[in-house]
Amino acid sequence: MRPSISRRLLSRPAAPAALASVLMLGCGLASPVVAQTKAPAPTIYTCTTPDGRRLTSDRPIPECQTREQRVLNSDGSVRRMLPPAMSPEEQASAEQRRRAEEVQRAAQQDAIRRDRNLLQRYADQAAHQKAREAALDDIREAMRQSEKRLQALAVERKPLLDEAEFYKGKRVPFKLQHQLEANDAAAAAQRESIENQKAEIGRVNRFYDEELARLKRLWAGAAPGSLEKAAPQAPSASGR
């Protein structure tokens, strides 16, 4: 019985071209593995010590911590320069500069935020003046109440003084003396309150004057945070 065509094909030796294709395919599959396991290029550190010795190593050289070290490629070309390590004094100075820069950046960001808030709060001078008047209203009302109370104390004092006239050259009764002293103390407290309120009005006006001057420059196109003087702080919780 004659063998089938499939058996005759399988029993034939492989053609040289087919074998070459298989070998090339195998090499192609293996090449990525070889590439992945390839060792990285070596790094070479070199320097000259303070006593003149020339040292070379595959890592930073401790003997040259205070000197510049050259980092070389495998072909001897310079990859980069490794600066000397800083002394404790230099490290402290660098840390101080870093902190100062952080403070300056924070202040700049705060100035930008404040200026943007001002522009958002006050679209024009009329809006700013309205806020000023609102801040002053409470203080003015408190001053009016103090002045009104001071007038009432003066009215209360008159009959006490009239009664004290009967005791000229004599000892004033304890109760009357106590009433006069209490009236004096209350009047002094109201006068002090009025002076404080006057000072507060001046402080609020100065605050809004400074704020308005800043706003005028921002309205004119100055960038938020670009003005040399920081935005003024609000005078009081009741004023804003």
Secondary structure by P-SEA (a helix, b strand, c coil): ccccaaaaaaaccccaaaaaaaaaaaaaaaaaaaaaacccbbbbbbbbcccbbbbbccccccccccbbbbbbcccccccccccccccaaaaaaaaaaaaaaaaaaaaaaaaaaaaaaaaaacccaaaaaaaaaaaaaaaaaaaaaaaaaaaaaaaaaaaaaaaacccccccccaaaaaaaaaaaaaaaaaaaaaaaaaaaaaaaaaaaaaaaaaaaaaaacccccccccccccccccccc
